[in-house]
Each structure stands twice: as structure tokens, then as C-alpha cells.
Amino acid sequence: MHINNLQVEPSATVSGVSMNMGVLPIIFKPQKNSWIGEFTIPQCIHDKMTWSIDIKVHDTTYSSEFTVTK
């Protein structure tokens, strides 16, 4: 994940929507004029799984869903 603003220090988590896979933190590191966030999705027995990402910047949380396909 890439956020183009060093002025905001983001925090974020990823969690399973279609299955309970726990809440996974995203680790952000500053890089030049942006933040780079890294996370790993655990392997699932299903071919397709939907995840939710929650990104918190200051007091606002932005949410979105994405699907991972084998």
C-alpha cells in the first residue's frame, strides 16, 4: 500500500469478510515523500476470498473491500 503524504501518519488493518481470518495489521514505513504499507494475506483453502481494509488518518477511517483469487 502506498500513501503519498508524509504529513499524515496512517494506521491500517485488514480483516476477512467472507471468512474470519483475524485482524491483520499493516506496517507503514516512511519512504521519500510517502508511506509504504506492507501486509501478508494468509493462505486460504478457497479459491476466492473477500477482505476489508480500514485505513485511519487522524480521526477518520476509510474502508474498502478487495478480493484475492488464487
PDB file of N, CA, C, O and CB in Angstrom:
ATOM      1  N   MET A   1       0.832  -1.152   0.000  1.00  0.00           N
ATOM      2  CA  MET A   1       0.000   0.000   0.000  1.00  0.00           C
ATOM      3  C   MET A   1       0.889   1.230   0.000  1.00  0.00           C
ATOM      4  O   MET A   1       1.908   1.264   0.689  1.00  0.00           O
ATOM      5  CB  MET A   1      -0.953  -0.011   1.194  1.00  0.00           C
ATOM      6  N   HIS A   2       0.507   2.242  -0.770  1.00  0.00           N
ATOM      7  CA  HIS A   2       1.315   3.441  -0.937  1.00  0.00           C
ATOM      8  C   HIS A   2       0.444   4.665  -0.656  1.00  0.00           C
ATOM      9  O   HIS A   2      -0.597   4.839  -1.290  1.00  0.00           O
ATOM     10  CB  HIS A   2       1.929   3.508  -2.368  1.00  0.00           C
ATOM     11  N   ILE A   3       0.863   5.526   0.298  1.00  0.00           N
ATOM     12  CA  ILE A   3       0.147   6.759   0.620  1.00  0.00           C
ATOM     13  C   ILE A   3       1.098   7.919   0.357  1.00  0.00           C
ATOM     14  O   ILE A   3       2.191   7.983   0.921  1.00  0.00           O
ATOM     15  CB  ILE A   3      -0.368   6.763   2.112  1.00  0.00           C
ATOM     16  N   ASN A   4       0.667   8.835  -0.508  1.00  0.00           N
ATOM     17  CA  ASN A   4       1.527   9.921  -0.989  1.00  0.00           C
ATOM     18  C   ASN A   4       1.517  11.162  -0.107  1.00  0.00           C
ATOM     19  O   ASN A   4       1.402  12.266  -0.639  1.00  0.00           O
ATOM     20  CB  ASN A   4       1.115  10.306  -2.368  1.00  0.00           C
ATOM     21  N   ASN A   5       1.629  11.043   1.192  1.00  0.00           N
ATOM     22  CA  ASN A   5       1.629  12.226   2.037  1.00  0.00           C
ATOM     23  C   ASN A   5       2.307  11.899   3.355  1.00  0.00           C
ATOM     24  O   ASN A   5       1.756  11.161   4.172  1.00  0.00           O
ATOM     25  CB  ASN A   5       0.191  12.741   2.272  1.00  0.00           C
ATOM     26  N   LEU A   6       3.495  12.441   3.568  1.00  0.00           N
ATOM     27  CA  LEU A   6       4.208  12.191   4.821  1.00  0.00           C
ATOM     28  C   LEU A   6       3.610  12.943   5.995  1.00  0.00           C
ATOM     29  O   LEU A   6       3.918  12.625   7.144  1.00  0.00           O
ATOM     30  CB  LEU A   6       5.658  12.567   4.674  1.00  0.00           C
ATOM     31  N   GLN A   7       2.758  13.938   5.738  1.00  0.00           N
ATOM     32  CA  GLN A   7       2.164  14.734   6.808  1.00  0.00           C
ATOM     33  C   GLN A   7       1.141  13.935   7.619  1.00  0.00           C
ATOM     34  O   GLN A   7       0.853  14.289   8.762  1.00  0.00           O
ATOM     35  CB  GLN A   7       1.505  15.975   6.226  1.00  0.00           C
ATOM     36  N   VAL A   8       0.599  12.881   7.052  1.00  0.00           N
ATOM     37  CA  VAL A   8      -0.364  12.038   7.762  1.00  0.00           C
ATOM     38  C   VAL A   8       0.311  10.724   8.098  1.00  0.00           C
ATOM     39  O   VAL A   8       0.886  10.079   7.221  1.00  0.00           O
ATOM     40  CB  VAL A   8      -1.655  11.803   6.916  1.00  0.00           C
ATOM     41  N   GLU A   9       0.249  10.325   9.343  1.00  0.00           N
ATOM     42  CA  GLU A   9       0.829   9.038   9.729  1.00  0.00           C
ATOM     43  C   GLU A   9      -0.309   8.022   9.800  1.00  0.00           C
ATOM     44  O   GLU A   9      -1.053   7.995  10.781  1.00  0.00           O
ATOM     45  CB  GLU A   9       1.598   9.137  11.107  1.00  0.00           C
ATOM     46  N   PRO A  10      -0.450   7.188   8.773  1.00  0.00           N
ATOM     47  CA  PRO A  10      -1.588   6.277   8.706  1.00  0.00           C
ATOM     48  C   PRO A  10      -1.425   5.063   9.613  1.00  0.00           C
ATOM     49  O   PRO A  10      -0.315   4.676   9.979  1.00  0.00           O
ATOM     50  CB  PRO A  10      -1.793   5.821   7.287  1.00  0.00           C
ATOM     51  N   SER A  11      -2.547   4.488   9.958  1.00  0.00           N
ATOM     52  CA  SER A  11      -2.562   3.167  10.567  1.00  0.00           C
ATOM     53  C   SER A  11      -3.674   2.406   9.854  1.00  0.00           C
ATOM     54  O   SER A  11      -4.663   3.003   9.428  1.00  0.00           O
ATOM     55  CB  SER A  11      -2.788   3.229  12.150  1.00  0.00           C
ATOM     56  N   ALA A  12      -3.517   1.102   9.724  1.00  0.00           N
ATOM     57  CA  ALA A  12      -4.498   0.344   8.965  1.00  0.00           C
ATOM     58  C   ALA A  12      -4.504  -1.115   9.388  1.00  0.00           C
ATOM     59  O   ALA A  12      -3.527  -1.638   9.924  1.00  0.00           O
ATOM     60  CB  ALA A  12      -4.220   0.457   7.473  1.00  0.00           C
ATOM     61  N   THR A  13      -5.645  -1.755   9.129  1.00  0.00           N
ATOM     62  CA  THR A  13      -5.789  -3.193   9.362  1.00  0.00           C
ATOM     63  C   THR A  13      -6.535  -3.816   8.193  1.00  0.00           C
ATOM     64  O   THR A  13      -7.257  -3.141   7.459  1.00  0.00           O
ATOM     65  CB  THR A  13      -6.531  -3.474  10.700  1.00  0.00           C
ATOM     66  N   VAL A  14      -6.343  -5.111   8.040  1.00  0.00           N
ATOM     67  CA  VAL A  14      -7.038  -5.905   7.030  1.00  0.00           C
ATOM     68  C   VAL A  14      -7.728  -7.044   7.770  1.00  0.00           C
ATOM     69  O   VAL A  14      -7.150  -7.646   8.674  1.00  0.00           O
ATOM     70  CB  VAL A  14      -6.047  -6.447   5.916  1.00  0.00           C
ATOM     71  N   SER A  15      -8.976  -7.338   7.379  1.00  0.00           N
ATOM     72  CA  SER A  15      -9.694  -8.456   8.003  1.00  0.00           C
ATOM     73  C   SER A  15     -10.544  -9.165   6.955  1.00  0.00           C
ATOM     74  O   SER A  15     -10.966  -8.565   5.966  1.00  0.00           O
ATOM     75  CB  SER A  15     -10.582  -7.960   9.181  1.00  0.00           C
ATOM     76  N   GLY A  16     -10.781 -10.429   7.186  1.00  0.00           N
ATOM     77  CA  GLY A  16     -11.573 -11.219   6.255  1.00  0.00           C
ATOM     78  C   GLY A  16     -13.051 -10.857   6.335  1.00  0.00           C
ATOM     79  O   GLY A  16     -13.585 -10.653   7.425  1.00  0.00           O
ATOM     80  N   VAL A  17     -13.714 -10.778   5.178  1.00  0.00           N
ATOM     81  CA  VAL A  17     -15.152 -10.519   5.115  1.00  0.00           C
ATOM     82  C   VAL A  17     -15.894 -11.827   4.908  1.00  0.00           C
ATOM     83  O   VAL A  17     -16.868 -12.113   5.604  1.00  0.00           O
ATOM     84  CB  VAL A  17     -15.488  -9.518   3.983  1.00  0.00           C
ATOM     85  N   SER A  18     -15.432 -12.626   3.946  1.00  0.00           N
ATOM     86  CA  SER A  18     -16.112 -13.867   3.625  1.00  0.00           C
ATOM     87  C   SER A  18     -15.763 -14.994   4.600  1.00  0.00           C
ATOM     88  O   SER A  18     -16.471 -16.000   4.654  1.00  0.00           O
ATOM     89  CB  SER A  18     -15.771 -14.283   2.217  1.00  0.00           C
ATOM     90  N   MET A  19     -14.691 -14.840   5.364  1.00  0.00           N
ATOM     91  CA  MET A  19     -14.294 -15.810   6.387  1.00  0.00           C
ATOM     92  C   MET A  19     -13.596 -15.056   7.510  1.00  0.00           C
ATOM     93  O   MET A  19     -12.989 -14.013   7.265  1.00  0.00           O
ATOM     94  CB  MET A  19     -13.362 -16.925   5.792  1.00  0.00           C
ATOM     95  N   ASN A  20     -13.671 -15.559   8.725  1.00  0.00           N
ATOM     96  CA  ASN A  20     -12.977 -14.936   9.844  1.00  0.00           C
ATOM     97  C   ASN A  20     -11.523 -15.399   9.847  1.00  0.00           C
ATOM     98  O   ASN A  20     -11.222 -16.526  10.239  1.00  0.00           O
ATOM     99  CB  ASN A  20     -13.672 -15.280  11.194  1.00  0.00           C
ATOM    100  N   MET A  21     -10.626 -14.520   9.407  1.00  0.00           N
ATOM    101  CA  MET A  21      -9.198 -14.835   9.371  1.00  0.00           C
ATOM    102  C   MET A  21      -8.425 -13.957  10.347  1.00  0.00           C
ATOM    103  O   MET A  21      -7.199 -13.878  10.277  1.00  0.00           O
ATOM    104  CB  MET A  21      -8.643 -14.660   7.951  1.00  0.00           C
ATOM    105  N   GLY A  22      -9.146 -13.290  11.266  1.00  0.00           N
ATOM    106  CA  GLY A  22      -8.496 -12.407  12.220  1.00  0.00           C
ATOM    107  C   GLY A  22      -8.273 -11.033  11.632  1.00  0.00           C
ATOM    108  O   GLY A  22      -8.612 -10.773  10.478  1.00  0.00           O
ATOM    109  N   VAL A  23      -7.696 -10.150  12.441  1.00  0.00           N
ATOM    110  CA  VAL A  23      -7.391  -8.784  12.018  1.00  0.00           C
ATOM    111  C   VAL A  23      -5.876  -8.677  11.870  1.00  0.00           C
ATOM    112  O   VAL A  23      -5.129  -8.938  12.813  1.00  0.00           O
ATOM    113  CB  VAL A  23      -7.945  -7.719  13.043  1.00  0.00           C
ATOM    114  N   LEU A  24      -5.435  -8.290  10.676  1.00  0.00           N
ATOM    115  CA  LEU A  24      -4.015  -8.219  10.362  1.00  0.00           C
ATOM    116  C   LEU A  24      -3.564  -6.763  10.293  1.00  0.00           C
ATOM    117  O   LEU A  24      -4.193  -5.966   9.597  1.00  0.00           O
ATOM    118  CB  LEU A  24      -3.715  -8.940   9.035  1.00  0.00           C
ATOM    119  N   PRO A  25      -2.499  -6.397  10.990  1.00  0.00           N
ATOM    120  CA  PRO A  25      -2.022  -5.010  10.915  1.00  0.00           C
ATOM    121  C   PRO A  25      -1.256  -4.759   9.621  1.00  0.00           C
ATOM    122  O   PRO A  25      -0.650  -5.667   9.051  1.00  0.00           O
ATOM    123  CB  PRO A  25      -1.131  -4.684  12.122  1.00  0.00           C
ATOM    124  N   ILE A  26      -1.297  -3.518   9.174  1.00  0.00           N
ATOM    125  CA  ILE A  26      -0.461  -3.076   8.056  1.00  0.00           C
ATOM    126  C   ILE A  26       0.658  -2.239   8.668  1.00  0.00           C
ATOM    127  O   ILE A  26       0.394  -1.293   9.410  1.00  0.00           O
ATOM    128  CB  ILE A  26      -1.294  -2.251   6.970  1.00  0.00           C
ATOM    129  N   ILE A  27       1.888  -2.581   8.364  1.00  0.00           N
ATOM    130  CA  ILE A  27       3.051  -1.897   8.913  1.00  0.00           C
ATOM    131  C   ILE A  27       3.508  -0.830   7.910  1.00  0.00           C
ATOM    132  O   ILE A  27       3.892  -1.153   6.786  1.00  0.00           O
ATOM    133  CB  ILE A  27       4.205  -2.911   9.225  1.00  0.00           C
ATOM    134  N   PHE A  28       3.463   0.442   8.324  1.00  0.00           N
ATOM    135  CA  PHE A  28       3.852   1.549   7.448  1.00  0.00           C
ATOM    136  C   PHE A  28       5.261   2.017   7.776  1.00  0.00           C
ATOM    137  O   PHE A  28       5.650   2.108   8.941  1.00  0.00           O
ATOM    138  CB  PHE A  28       2.860   2.719   7.576  1.00  0.00           C
ATOM    139  N   LYS A  29       6.021   2.313   6.717  1.00  0.00           N
ATOM    140  CA  LYS A  29       7.374   2.865   6.853  1.00  0.00           C
ATOM    141  C   LYS A  29       7.474   4.084   5.944  1.00  0.00           C
ATOM    142  O   LYS A  29       7.004   4.048   4.807  1.00  0.00           O
ATOM    143  CB  LYS A  29       8.479   1.795   6.493  1.00  0.00           C
ATOM    144  N   PRO A  30       8.089   5.177   6.441  1.00  0.00           N
ATOM    145  CA  PRO A  30       8.255   6.345   5.567  1.00  0.00           C
ATOM    146  C   PRO A  30       9.263   6.057   4.463  1.00  0.00           C
ATOM    147  O   PRO A  30      10.265   5.376   4.681  1.00  0.00           O
ATOM    148  CB  PRO A  30       8.701   7.570   6.382  1.00  0.00           C
ATOM    149  N   GLN A  31       8.986   6.585   3.279  1.00  0.00           N
ATOM    150  CA  GLN A  31       9.890   6.408   2.142  1.00  0.00           C
ATOM    151  C   GLN A  31       9.782   7.638   1.246  1.00  0.00           C
ATOM    152  O   GLN A  31       8.753   7.852   0.605  1.00  0.00           O
ATOM    153  CB  GLN A  31       9.555   5.098   1.343  1.00  0.00           C
ATOM    154  N   LYS A  32      10.828   8.438   1.198  1.00  0.00           N
ATOM    155  CA  LYS A  32      10.848   9.709   0.454  1.00  0.00           C
ATOM    156  C   LYS A  32       9.687  10.573   0.915  1.00  0.00           C
ATOM    157  O   LYS A  32       9.650  10.957   2.084  1.00  0.00           O
ATOM    158  CB  LYS A  32      10.771   9.466  -1.086  1.00  0.00           C
ATOM    159  N   ASN A  33       8.738  10.895   0.044  1.00  0.00           N
ATOM    160  CA  ASN A  33       7.603  11.758   0.391  1.00  0.00           C
ATOM    161  C   ASN A  33       6.314  10.973   0.583  1.00  0.00           C
ATOM    162  O   ASN A  33       5.230  11.497   0.329  1.00  0.00           O
ATOM    163  CB  ASN A  33       7.399  12.807  -0.682  1.00  0.00           C
ATOM    164  N   SER A  34       6.414   9.742   1.022  1.00  0.00           N
ATOM    165  CA  SER A  34       5.219   8.916   1.142  1.00  0.00           C
ATOM    166  C   SER A  34       5.397   7.847   2.214  1.00  0.00           C
ATOM    167  O   SER A  34       6.455   7.731   2.832  1.00  0.00           O
ATOM    168  CB  SER A  34       4.884   8.265  -0.199  1.00  0.00           C
ATOM    169  N   TRP A  35       4.352   7.080   2.415  1.00  0.00           N
ATOM    170  CA  TRP A  35       4.365   5.931   3.311  1.00  0.00           C
ATOM    171  C   TRP A  35       4.162   4.663   2.479  1.00  0.00           C
ATOM    172  O   TRP A  35       3.354   4.645   1.551  1.00  0.00           O
ATOM    173  CB  TRP A  35       3.262   6.064   4.416  1.00  0.00           C
ATOM    174  N   ILE A  36       4.892   3.617   2.813  1.00  0.00           N
ATOM    175  CA  ILE A  36       4.709   2.316   2.186  1.00  0.00           C
ATOM    176  C   ILE A  36       4.208   1.369   3.271  1.00  0.00           C
ATOM    177  O   ILE A  36       4.859   1.186   4.299  1.00  0.00           O
ATOM    178  CB  ILE A  36       6.045   1.791   1.524  1.00  0.00           C
ATOM    179  N   GLY A  37       3.053   0.774   3.031  1.00  0.00           N
ATOM    180  CA  GLY A  37       2.478  -0.167   3.989  1.00  0.00           C
ATOM    181  C   GLY A  37       2.564  -1.583   3.448  1.00  0.00           C
ATOM    182  O   GLY A  37       2.279  -1.827   2.275  1.00  0.00           O
ATOM    183  N   GLU A  38       2.956  -2.513   4.304  1.00  0.00           N
ATOM    184  CA  GLU A  38       3.086  -3.914   3.894  1.00  0.00           C
ATOM    185  C   GLU A  38       2.236  -4.803   4.783  1.00  0.00           C
ATOM    186  O   GLU A  38       2.133  -4.587   5.990  1.00  0.00           O
ATOM    187  CB  GLU A  38       4.559  -4.365   3.943  1.00  0.00           C
ATOM    188  N   PHE A  39       1.629  -5.807   4.164  1.00  0.00           N
ATOM    189  CA  PHE A  39       0.884  -6.820   4.904  1.00  0.00           C
ATOM    190  C   PHE A  39       0.871  -8.106   4.104  1.00  0.00           C
ATOM    191  O   PHE A  39       1.072  -8.095   2.889  1.00  0.00           O
ATOM    192  CB  PHE A  39      -0.560  -6.347   5.207  1.00  0.00           C
ATOM    193  N   THR A  40       0.636  -9.200   4.781  1.00  0.00           N
ATOM    194  CA  THR A  40       0.588 -10.508   4.142  1.00  0.00           C
ATOM    195  C   THR A  40      -0.760 -11.148   4.423  1.00  0.00           C
ATOM    196  O   THR A  40      -1.218 -11.199   5.564  1.00  0.00           O
ATOM    197  CB  THR A  40       1.741 -11.415   4.637  1.00  0.00           C
ATOM    198  N   ILE A  41      -1.382 -11.629   3.369  1.00  0.00           N
ATOM    199  CA  ILE A  41      -2.661 -12.329   3.486  1.00  0.00           C
ATOM    200  C   ILE A  41      -2.360 -13.815   3.693  1.00  0.00           C
ATOM    201  O   ILE A  41      -1.601 -14.400   2.920  1.00  0.00           O
ATOM    202  CB  ILE A  41      -3.568 -12.097   2.210  1.00  0.00           C
ATOM    203  N   PRO A  42      -2.945 -14.436   4.725  1.00  0.00           N
ATOM    204  CA  PRO A  42      -2.695 -15.868   4.910  1.00  0.00           C
ATOM    205  C   PRO A  42      -3.343 -16.696   3.799  1.00  0.00           C
ATOM    206  O   PRO A  42      -4.343 -16.294   3.205  1.00  0.00           O
ATOM    207  CB  PRO A  42      -3.220 -16.326   6.276  1.00  0.00           C
ATOM    208  N   GLN A  43      -2.762 -17.836   3.541  1.00  0.00           N
ATOM    209  CA  GLN A  43      -3.292 -18.731   2.518  1.00  0.00           C
ATOM    210  C   GLN A  43      -4.608 -19.323   2.986  1.00  0.00           C
ATOM    211  O   GLN A  43      -4.754 -19.693   4.151  1.00  0.00           O
ATOM    212  CB  GLN A  43      -2.287 -19.848   2.189  1.00  0.00           C
ATOM    213  N   CYS A  44      -5.552 -19.408   2.085  1.00  0.00           N
ATOM    214  CA  CYS A  44      -6.884 -19.930   2.384  1.00  0.00           C
ATOM    215  C   CYS A  44      -7.152 -21.148   1.498  1.00  0.00           C
ATOM    216  O   CYS A  44      -6.569 -21.273   0.420  1.00  0.00           O
ATOM    217  CB  CYS A  44      -7.977 -18.833   2.170  1.00  0.00           C
ATOM    218  N   ILE A  45      -8.029 -22.041   1.949  1.00  0.00           N
ATOM    219  CA  ILE A  45      -8.345 -23.225   1.151  1.00  0.00           C
ATOM    220  C   ILE A  45      -9.279 -22.893  -0.011  1.00  0.00           C
ATOM    221  O   ILE A  45      -9.394 -23.673  -0.956  1.00  0.00           O
ATOM    222  CB  ILE A  45      -8.975 -24.296   2.032  1.00  0.00           C
ATOM    223  N   HIS A  46      -9.952 -21.730   0.054  1.00  0.00           N
ATOM    224  CA  HIS A  46     -10.871 -21.332  -1.008  1.00  0.00           C
ATOM    225  C   HIS A  46     -10.120 -20.621  -2.128  1.00  0.00           C
ATOM    226  O   HIS A  46      -9.065 -20.030  -1.900  1.00  0.00           O
ATOM    227  CB  HIS A  46     -11.979 -20.425  -0.450  1.00  0.00           C
ATOM    228  N   ASP A  47     -10.673 -20.683  -3.341  1.00  0.00           N
ATOM    229  CA  ASP A  47     -10.031 -20.052  -4.490  1.00  0.00           C
ATOM    230  C   ASP A  47     -10.199 -18.538  -4.505  1.00  0.00           C
ATOM    231  O   ASP A  47      -9.432 -17.834  -5.163  1.00  0.00           O
ATOM    232  CB  ASP A  47     -10.585 -20.630  -5.762  1.00  0.00           C
ATOM    233  N   LYS A  48     -11.197 -18.035  -3.784  1.00  0.00           N
ATOM    234  CA  LYS A  48     -11.503 -16.613  -3.804  1.00  0.00           C
ATOM    235  C   LYS A  48     -11.905 -16.178  -2.400  1.00  0.00           C
ATOM    236  O   LYS A  48     -12.692 -16.861  -1.744  1.00  0.00           O
ATOM    237  CB  LYS A  48     -12.627 -16.296  -4.829  1.00  0.00           C
ATOM    238  N   MET A  49     -11.373 -15.045  -1.930  1.00  0.00           N
ATOM    239  CA  MET A  49     -11.730 -14.558  -0.607  1.00  0.00           C
ATOM    240  C   MET A  49     -11.801 -13.038  -0.614  1.00  0.00           C
ATOM    241  O   MET A  49     -10.948 -12.368  -1.195  1.00  0.00           O
ATOM    242  CB  MET A  49     -10.720 -15.046   0.443  1.00  0.00           C
ATOM    243  N   THR A  50     -12.838 -12.495   0.045  1.00  0.00           N
ATOM    244  CA  THR A  50     -13.028 -11.054   0.136  1.00  0.00           C
ATOM    245  C   THR A  50     -12.480 -10.553   1.471  1.00  0.00           C
ATOM    246  O   THR A  50     -12.709 -11.151   2.522  1.00  0.00           O
ATOM    247  CB  THR A  50     -14.526 -10.683  -0.018  1.00  0.00           C
ATOM    248  N   TRP A  51     -11.745  -9.431   1.398  1.00  0.00           N
ATOM    249  CA  TRP A  51     -11.122  -8.809   2.557  1.00  0.00           C
ATOM    250  C   TRP A  51     -11.589  -7.370   2.677  1.00  0.00           C
ATOM    251  O   TRP A  51     -12.007  -6.757   1.695  1.00  0.00           O
ATOM    252  CB  TRP A  51      -9.587  -8.875   2.459  1.00  0.00           C
ATOM    253  N   SER A  52     -11.516  -6.839   3.882  1.00  0.00           N
ATOM    254  CA  SER A  52     -11.824  -5.442   4.149  1.00  0.00           C
ATOM    255  C   SER A  52     -10.553  -4.766   4.654  1.00  0.00           C
ATOM    256  O   SER A  52      -9.809  -5.337   5.451  1.00  0.00           O
ATOM    257  CB  SER A  52     -12.991  -5.302   5.182  1.00  0.00           C
ATOM    258  N   ILE A  53     -10.314  -3.544   4.183  1.00  0.00           N
ATOM    259  CA  ILE A  53      -9.180  -2.769   4.672  1.00  0.00           C
ATOM    260  C   ILE A  53      -9.731  -1.494   5.311  1.00  0.00           C
ATOM    261  O   ILE A  53     -10.575  -0.815   4.727  1.00  0.00           O
ATOM    262  CB  ILE A  53      -8.164  -2.440   3.515  1.00  0.00           C
ATOM    263  N   ASP A  54      -9.252  -1.177   6.502  1.00  0.00           N
ATOM    264  CA  ASP A  54      -9.630   0.041   7.216  1.00  0.00           C
ATOM    265  C   ASP A  54      -8.373   0.875   7.433  1.00  0.00           C
ATOM    266  O   ASP A  54      -7.442   0.445   8.114  1.00  0.00           O
ATOM    267  CB  ASP A  54     -10.331  -0.289   8.580  1.00  0.00           C
ATOM    268  N   ILE A  55      -8.354   2.070   6.847  1.00  0.00           N
ATOM    269  CA  ILE A  55      -7.210   2.967   6.950  1.00  0.00           C
ATOM    270  C   ILE A  55      -7.627   4.165   7.794  1.00  0.00           C
ATOM    271  O   ILE A  55      -8.590   4.860   7.472  1.00  0.00           O
ATOM    272  CB  ILE A  55      -6.706   3.417   5.535  1.00  0.00           C
ATOM    273  N   LYS A  56      -6.898   4.396   8.866  1.00  0.00           N
ATOM    274  CA  LYS A  56      -7.215   5.519   9.749  1.00  0.00           C
ATOM    275  C   LYS A  56      -6.187   6.625   9.554  1.00  0.00           C
ATOM    276  O   LYS A  56      -4.983   6.402   9.674  1.00  0.00           O
ATOM    277  CB  LYS A  56      -7.253   5.067  11.233  1.00  0.00           C
ATOM    278  N   VAL A  57      -6.691   7.836   9.247  1.00  0.00           N
ATOM    279  CA  VAL A  57      -5.859   9.020   9.096  1.00  0.00           C
ATOM    280  C   VAL A  57      -6.487  10.087   9.998  1.00  0.00           C
ATOM    281  O   VAL A  57      -7.628  10.501   9.789  1.00  0.00           O
ATOM    282  CB  VAL A  57      -5.763   9.498   7.572  1.00  0.00           C
ATOM    283  N   HIS A  58      -5.733  10.517  10.990  1.00  0.00           N
ATOM    284  CA  HIS A  58      -6.245  11.423  12.021  1.00  0.00           C
ATOM    285  C   HIS A  58      -7.457  10.754  12.680  1.00  0.00           C
ATOM    286  O   HIS A  58      -7.321   9.659  13.226  1.00  0.00           O
ATOM    287  CB  HIS A  58      -6.631  12.830  11.411  1.00  0.00           C
ATOM    288  N   ASP A  59      -8.618  11.375  12.644  1.00  0.00           N
ATOM    289  CA  ASP A  59      -9.808  10.802  13.286  1.00  0.00           C
ATOM    290  C   ASP A  59     -10.783  10.190  12.292  1.00  0.00           C
ATOM    291  O   ASP A  59     -11.919   9.881  12.651  1.00  0.00           O
ATOM    292  CB  ASP A  59     -10.517  11.860  14.090  1.00  0.00           C
ATOM    293  N   THR A  60     -10.358  10.014  11.058  1.00  0.00           N
ATOM    294  CA  THR A  60     -11.240   9.493  10.014  1.00  0.00           C
ATOM    295  C   THR A  60     -10.764   8.112   9.568  1.00  0.00           C
ATOM    296  O   THR A  60      -9.573   7.904   9.334  1.00  0.00           O
ATOM    297  CB  THR A  60     -11.293  10.462   8.808  1.00  0.00           C
ATOM    298  N   THR A  61     -11.702   7.170   9.452  1.00  0.00           N
ATOM    299  CA  THR A  61     -11.391   5.827   8.960  1.00  0.00           C
ATOM    300  C   THR A  61     -12.012   5.647   7.574  1.00  0.00           C
ATOM    301  O   THR A  61     -13.198   5.903   7.368  1.00  0.00           O
ATOM    302  CB  THR A  61     -11.912   4.734   9.948  1.00  0.00           C
ATOM    303  N   TYR A  62     -11.189   5.204   6.641  1.00  0.00           N
ATOM    304  CA  TYR A  62     -11.628   4.920   5.268  1.00  0.00           C
ATOM    305  C   TYR A  62     -11.628   3.401   5.104  1.00  0.00           C
ATOM    306  O   TYR A  62     -10.654   2.732   5.450  1.00  0.00           O
ATOM    307  CB  TYR A  62     -10.689   5.621   4.189  1.00  0.00           C
ATOM    308  N   SER A  63     -12.731   2.859   4.570  1.00  0.00           N
ATOM    309  CA  SER A  63     -12.850   1.409   4.411  1.00  0.00           C
ATOM    310  C   SER A  63     -13.092   1.045   2.962  1.00  0.00           C
ATOM    311  O   SER A  63     -13.720   1.790   2.210  1.00  0.00           O
ATOM    312  CB  SER A  63     -13.976   0.861   5.282  1.00  0.00           C
ATOM    313  N   SER A  64     -12.585  -0.108   2.589  1.00  0.00           N
ATOM    314  CA  SER A  64     -12.794  -0.630   1.254  1.00  0.00           C
ATOM    315  C   SER A  64     -12.689  -2.141   1.295  1.00  0.00           C
ATOM    316  O   SER A  64     -12.140  -2.702   2.244  1.00  0.00           O
ATOM    317  CB  SER A  64     -11.782  -0.032   0.256  1.00  0.00           C
ATOM    318  N   GLU A  65     -13.205  -2.799   0.284  1.00  0.00           N
ATOM    319  CA  GLU A  65     -13.090  -4.257   0.184  1.00  0.00           C
ATOM    320  C   GLU A  65     -12.306  -4.616  -1.074  1.00  0.00           C
ATOM    321  O   GLU A  65     -12.333  -3.892  -2.070  1.00  0.00           O
ATOM    322  CB  GLU A  65     -14.498  -4.930   0.166  1.00  0.00           C
ATOM    323  N   PHE A  66     -11.604  -5.753  -1.007  1.00  0.00           N
ATOM    324  CA  PHE A  66     -10.900  -6.280  -2.174  1.00  0.00           C
ATOM    325  C   PHE A  66     -10.982  -7.800  -2.143  1.00  0.00           C
ATOM    326  O   PHE A  66     -11.182  -8.389  -1.081  1.00  0.00           O
ATOM    327  CB  PHE A  66      -9.413  -5.800  -2.206  1.00  0.00           C
ATOM    328  N   THR A  67     -10.831  -8.421  -3.271  1.00  0.00           N
ATOM    329  CA  THR A  67     -10.920  -9.870  -3.390  1.00  0.00           C
ATOM    330  C   THR A  67      -9.579 -10.427  -3.833  1.00  0.00           C
ATOM    331  O   THR A  67      -8.951  -9.911  -4.758  1.00  0.00           O
ATOM    332  CB  THR A  67     -12.031 -10.276  -4.377  1.00  0.00           C
ATOM    333  N   VAL A  68      -9.150 -11.488  -3.163  1.00  0.00           N
ATOM    334  CA  VAL A  68      -7.916 -12.185  -3.513  1.00  0.00           C
ATOM    335  C   VAL A  68      -8.316 -13.502  -4.164  1.00  0.00           C
ATOM    336  O   VAL A  68      -9.132 -14.249  -3.624  1.00  0.00           O
ATOM    337  CB  VAL A  68      -6.995 -12.418  -2.251  1.00  0.00           C
ATOM    338  N   THR A  69      -7.735 -13.780  -5.329  1.00  0.00           N
ATOM    339  CA  THR A  69      -8.021 -15.010  -6.068  1.00  0.00           C
ATOM    340  C   THR A  69      -6.731 -15.794  -6.228  1.00  0.00           C
ATOM    341  O   THR A  69      -5.687 -15.220  -6.538  1.00  0.00           O
ATOM    342  CB  THR A  69      -8.659 -14.702  -7.456  1.00  0.00           C
ATOM    343  N   LYS A  70      -6.799 -17.109  -6.018  1.00  0.00           N
ATOM    344  CA  LYS A  70      -5.611 -17.961  -6.188  1.00  0.00           C
ATOM    345  C   LYS A  70      -5.234 -18.035  -7.642  1.00  0.00           C
ATOM    346  O   LYS A  70      -4.261 -18.702  -7.994  1.00  0.00           O
ATOM    347  CB  LYS A  70      -5.854 -19.374  -5.634  1.00  0.00           C
TER     348      LYS A  70
END
